[in-house]
Amino acid sequence: MSDKRVRLALIGCGGITRAHLNGYRRIKEKEPDKFDLVACCDTVRENAEQFATDIEAMQGMKPRVYTDVEELLKHEQLDGADITTPHHIHHTAAIACLEAGVNVMIEKPIGVTVKATKAIIAAAQKSGKFAATAEQIRRGPMQRTAHWLFNENKLIGEPRLFFAQHASWSRPHQPTPWHWRVEKHFGGGGMVMDSGAHFCDTIRYLFGDVDTVYARVEQLEKRQIKKDDAIIPDSREDTWVATLNFKSGLIGLWSYSTSLPGHHFTHVVYYGTQGALVDSGDVFHGPFAGAYLRLPNGRTRRLTELHDEFLETLSEEQKRRLFPHGFTEQFTLECYDFLDAIQNDRPPEVSAEDGLKAKAIAEAIYESAYLNQVVSVQDVIDGKVENYQRDVNERWGL
Ligand SMILES: NC(=O)c1ccc[n+]([C@@H]2O[C@H](COP(=O)([O-])OP(=O)(O)OC[C@H]3O[C@@H](n4cnc5c(N)ncnc54)[C@H](O)[C@@H]3O)[C@@H](O)[C@H]2O)c1
């Protein structure tokens, strides 16, 4: 391992940056010399100042504070930047960093659109630095176990079909207060591509690429946003039903609605040819620790039990790679991978290309609904289908 101490900046100091910082804190406790957080950048100075104060308490040295990415890059010699800004800023911040020779890790859903994501990838290729997607979910012990189950252990055979369904009822009595997330040009879309980015990455991780998609995406309850003194329509979906056809032949049904009164349920089951993995929790962030296997003979096995078996199959080197220092917290693992990739001049586990392929599943869902036809995920990646995303691309000059 290289003894290079990584010089890191946080770009964006908001809600999820706190989870990243907690990850860096856990890493610092185990490997104090691995990195220094040298700068915090947020357009809201108080946000950056607050993080800088907290980081000083953690590492003894206060990071310098910036309110502009260009200023940050002009004054700092960085090895990496962890980007946790709103979606429409991801590509501009990442490209500026890459052009300055700085590796980046960018929160999901990587670019605000496919075009934005491809611009990040092009900048990384040109600079020789890497762009990682900050995707923590697949790194959890249950996700690693599920990956082993479906790809190596095969206790429930070959993946055949899954249902990931949620129905609930949240009638909008008041307009949602404005925030970047609620306006399409800033957020890029609703939950299909926001929390949905995690599910799209997980199903790719477990089952490989999706070939085609057919989807309906709807807003069943009229929803509104309060922006300054105006009330404007909220364009985000509250409902979708998507059929996902994987290259492997696996079929997935992913559906979600918060506009269904009377009967609420969450139902996530992955069927193989010889049994099922029944999950609990939600349709975005699983499999969860409560998940269990059901076999045709009526036997059940908890996923947590299988996790112990999975760990026994791992070499010491594999354990160090998947759970360095015994970490199991997902953000800690994500941040560790980023730092370690910089230190050892290796690719990160979840590249920008991986982020693009996961993102393209979500965008294919929107595009299919927009066109009311089956859409190829590769066509979305290639830019041959760009109807839903066009106004966002135009807004940001992409
Ligand atoms: N991995 C997860 O589980 C998870 C969960 C929540 C959010 N996220 C992702 O994290 C990112 C941020 O989401 P959030 O909920 O923390 O948002 P947030 O609004 O809480 O924080 C964003 C921060 O970025 C700052 N910012 C805005 N423009 C900037 C710019 N040009 N330069 C520097 N800073 C700027 C804002 O002032 C704010 O402090 C999004 O990509 C979101 O999808 C991921």
The ligand as an ORCA input file, in Angstrom:
! r2SCAN-3c Opt
* xyz 0 1
  N     -26.433      8.015     -0.757
  C     -27.565      8.334     -0.146
  O     -28.184      7.510      0.532
  C     -28.080      9.723     -0.304
  C     -29.068     10.226      0.555
  C     -29.448     11.575      0.408
  C     -28.912     12.351     -0.611
  N     -27.988     11.790     -1.460
  C     -27.420     12.562     -2.571
  O     -26.513     13.514     -2.029
  C     -26.523     14.703     -2.828
  C     -26.878     15.879     -1.940
  O     -28.130     15.654     -1.353
  P     -28.478     16.299      0.085
  O     -29.764     15.684      0.495
  O     -27.328     16.212      0.988
  O     -28.739     17.814     -0.345
  P     -28.657     19.117      0.544
  O     -29.510     20.127     -0.133
  O     -28.923     18.786      1.978
  O     -27.108     19.532      0.450
  C     -26.531     20.025     -0.719
  C     -25.470     21.040     -0.319
  O     -24.785     21.465     -1.502
  C     -24.618     22.880     -1.417
  N     -24.418     23.436     -2.764
  C     -25.350     23.818     -3.669
  N     -24.763     24.275     -4.793
  C     -23.424     24.171     -4.593
  C     -22.286     24.487     -5.380
  N     -22.415     25.008     -6.609
  N     -21.067     24.294     -4.848
  C     -20.918     23.787     -3.601
  N     -21.966     23.462     -2.809
  C     -23.198     23.657     -3.299
  C     -25.864     23.376     -0.707
  O     -25.696     24.669     -0.173
  C     -26.042     22.301      0.349
  O     -25.334     22.591      1.530
  C     -27.530     14.405     -3.943
  O     -26.852     13.889     -5.031
  C     -28.437     13.351     -3.340
  O     -29.091     12.529     -4.308
  C     -27.558     10.516     -1.295
*
